[in-house]
Amino acid sequence: MPLDRITVQTPIPAPLASVWAAYTTPRDIMQWNFASPDWHCPAASVDLREAGAFSWRMEARDGSFGFDFAGVYTRIVPMERIDYTFGDRAATVRFAPIVASVQVTMDFDAETENAPERQREGWQAILDNFARHVAGKTGAETDPPLICCLRSKTNCHPARPFRLRRPDPRRYKHLILTAGPVDSNVSCPDVVRLNHCPEGRRIRYDDSYHTNRP
């Protein structure tokens, strides 16, 4: 029977090359490959090529438990994708440049001993730790604000400064990104001004919060 597939992801506000290097370099892996502060990764080895092996040691800091997260790379597309197997399971990591960030998405086969939600939470925690590590190295914020101007569907006034993170989907269902200045007479839906934004690109935000701190 095919194993269920679980997906976790996060945006990282750093250059693609920096994100890729932090994911594939042993000294970096040792800094982020754990889900909580009471664990650590004291050793890591990487042979980054198809059929190359990897092994990342994961241990409780009190020495009560540990294991090797080890496997074989099955596909490498530099700066884009890593596929690997670990035991009888498989995983894929994708690196996709988005506006001012790199979206890192991990798909992996679920195991049968723990509930899928618990597995998702654990892998997401490690991925979030990875994002914090990269942000710390590059001087970026872990959850990057995008400085922009905004017109709200619920309050259509001239564009005003706004710090956008993950807009509340109940208020900001669809955003149109534009590389030009915001026209105060433009009608809804929302219009956002972002630096280096592709003209007219439409995106959908499905996450949970926004903040309008300047």
C-alpha positions in Angstrom: 0.0 0.0 0.0 1.4 3.4 -0.9 2.4 5.6 2.0 0.6 8.8 2.7 2.5 12.0 1.7 2.9 14.9 4.1 3.9 18.4 3.0 5.5 21.2 5.1 6.9 24.5 3.7 8.1 28.0 4.7 9.4 31.1 2.9 12.9 32.2 3.7 14.0 35.8 3.0 17.4 35.1 1.6 19.2 34.5 -1.7 18.6 31.1 -3.3 22.3 30.3 -3.2 22.4 31.0 0.6 19.4 28.8 1.2 20.7 25.9 -0.9 24.2 26.1 0.8 22.7 26.1 4.3 20.6 23.0 3.4 23.5 21.0 1.9 26.5 21.9 4.0 27.3 19.7 7.0 28.4 22.6 9.3 25.1 24.4 8.6 23.0 21.2 9.0 24.5 20.7 12.5 23.1 24.1 13.4 19.5 23.6 12.4 18.6 19.9 12.1 16.5 19.5 15.3 12.9 20.4 16.2 13.4 21.8 19.7 16.2 23.3 21.8 16.5 20.1 23.9 17.8 18.3 20.8 20.9 18.9 18.7 22.7 17.5 15.6 26.3 16.8 16.7 27.4 15.3 13.3 26.5 15.4 9.7 27.9 14.1 6.4 26.8 14.8 2.9 27.8 13.4 -0.5 25.6 15.6 -2.6 25.2 13.6 -5.8 22.8 11.1 -7.2 23.4 7.8 -5.4 25.5 9.7 -2.8 24.8 9.0 0.9 24.0 11.4 3.8 23.8 10.9 7.5 22.7 13.5 10.1 23.0 12.5 13.7 20.1 13.6 15.9 20.3 13.4 19.7 18.6 14.6 22.8 21.0 17.0 24.6 20.7 15.0 27.8 21.9 11.8 26.0 18.7 9.9 26.6 18.0 9.1 23.0 19.5 9.5 19.5 19.4 8.2 16.0 21.0 8.7 12.6 18.7 10.3 9.9 20.4 8.7 7.0 19.7 7.9 3.4 20.6 8.2 -0.3 20.1 11.0 -2.7 18.1 9.9 -5.8 17.9 13.1 -7.7 19.7 16.4 -7.5 18.7 19.5 -9.5 21.1 22.3 -8.2 19.3 25.3 -6.6 16.0 23.6 -7.3 15.3 20.1 -6.0 16.6 17.3 -3.8 15.1 13.8 -3.8 16.2 11.2 -1.4 15.2 7.9 0.2 15.6 7.0 3.9 14.8 3.4 4.7 11.7 2.4 2.8 10.5 6.0 2.7 11.2 8.9 0.3 11.2 12.7 0.5 11.5 15.7 -1.9 12.8 19.2 -1.1 12.0 22.0 -3.5 13.5 25.5 -3.6 11.3 28.0 -5.4 12.2 31.7 -5.7 9.3 34.0 -4.8 9.0 37.7 -4.1 12.0 38.6 -1.9 12.2 35.0 -0.6 12.8 31.4 -1.4 9.8 29.0 -0.7 11.2 25.7 0.6 8.7 22.8 0.4 9.3 19.4 1.8 7.1 16.4 0.8 7.8 13.1 2.6 6.3 9.7 3.1 4.5 9.3 6.4 5.5 6.6 8.8 2.9 4.4 10.6 3.9 4.7 14.2 2.9 8.4 14.8 -0.1 10.3 13.8 0.3 12.4 10.6 -0.3 15.7 12.4 2.5 14.9 14.9 4.8 14.1 12.0 3.9 17.3 10.2 4.5 19.3 13.4 7.9 17.8 13.9 9.1 18.3 10.3 7.7 21.8 10.2 9.5 22.6 13.4 12.8 21.5 11.8 12.1 23.5 8.7 11.3 26.6 10.7 14.6 26.1 12.6 16.3 25.9 9.2 14.6 29.2 8.2 15.8 30.9 11.4 19.3 29.7 10.8 19.5 31.0 7.3 17.9 34.3 8.4 20.5 34.6 11.2 23.4 34.1 8.7 22.0 36.5 6.1 20.7 39.2 8.5 17.2 38.8 7.3 14.0 38.5 9.4 12.7 35.0 9.9 9.2 35.9 8.9 10.0 38.6 6.4 7.9 41.8 6.3 7.3 43.3 2.9 7.1 47.0 2.8 4.3 48.1 0.6 1.3 50.2 0.1 -2.2 48.8 0.4 -5.8 49.4 -0.4 -8.1 47.3 1.7 -11.3 45.8 0.5 -12.9 46.7 3.8 -11.6 50.2 4.0 -11.0 51.6 0.5 -8.9 54.7 1.2 -5.9 56.1 -0.6 -2.8 53.9 -0.4 -1.0 54.1 2.9 2.3 52.6 4.3 1.7 49.1 5.5 3.9 46.2 6.7 2.6 43.0 5.2 3.5 39.6 6.4 0.8 37.0 6.0 -2.5 38.8 5.5 -5.6 37.5 7.3 -7.3 35.6 4.5 -10.7 36.8 5.8 -9.7 40.3 4.8 -7.2 40.0 2.0 -8.3 37.1 -0.2 -6.5 38.3 -3.4 -3.7 40.7 -3.8 -2.4 42.1 -7.1 1.3 43.0 -7.0 2.4 45.9 -9.2 5.8 47.3 -9.9 4.4 50.8 -10.5 3.1 53.4 -8.0 -0.3 52.7 -6.4 -3.1 54.8 -7.9 -5.3 56.1 -5.1 -8.3 55.9 -7.4 -7.8 52.2 -8.2 -10.7 50.0 -7.3 -10.6 46.9 -5.2 -9.3 44.2 -5.1 -6.3 45.1 -3.0 -3.2 46.5 -4.7 0.2 46.1 -3.1 3.4 47.9 -4.0 6.5 45.7 -3.6 10.1 46.3 -4.5 11.2 44.2 -7.5 7.8 42.8 -8.0 6.7 41.3 -11.3 4.2 43.5 -13.0 0.6 42.3 -12.5 1.5 39.1 -10.8 -1.5 37.7 -8.8 -0.9 35.7 -5.7 -3.2 34.2 -3.0 -2.3 34.2 0.7 -3.8 31.4 2.7 -2.0 31.9 6.0 -3.2 33.3 9.2 -2.1 36.8 10.2 -1.0 40.2 9.2 0.4 43.2 11.0 0.3 46.9 10.1 3.3 48.0 12.2 5.2 50.6 10.2 
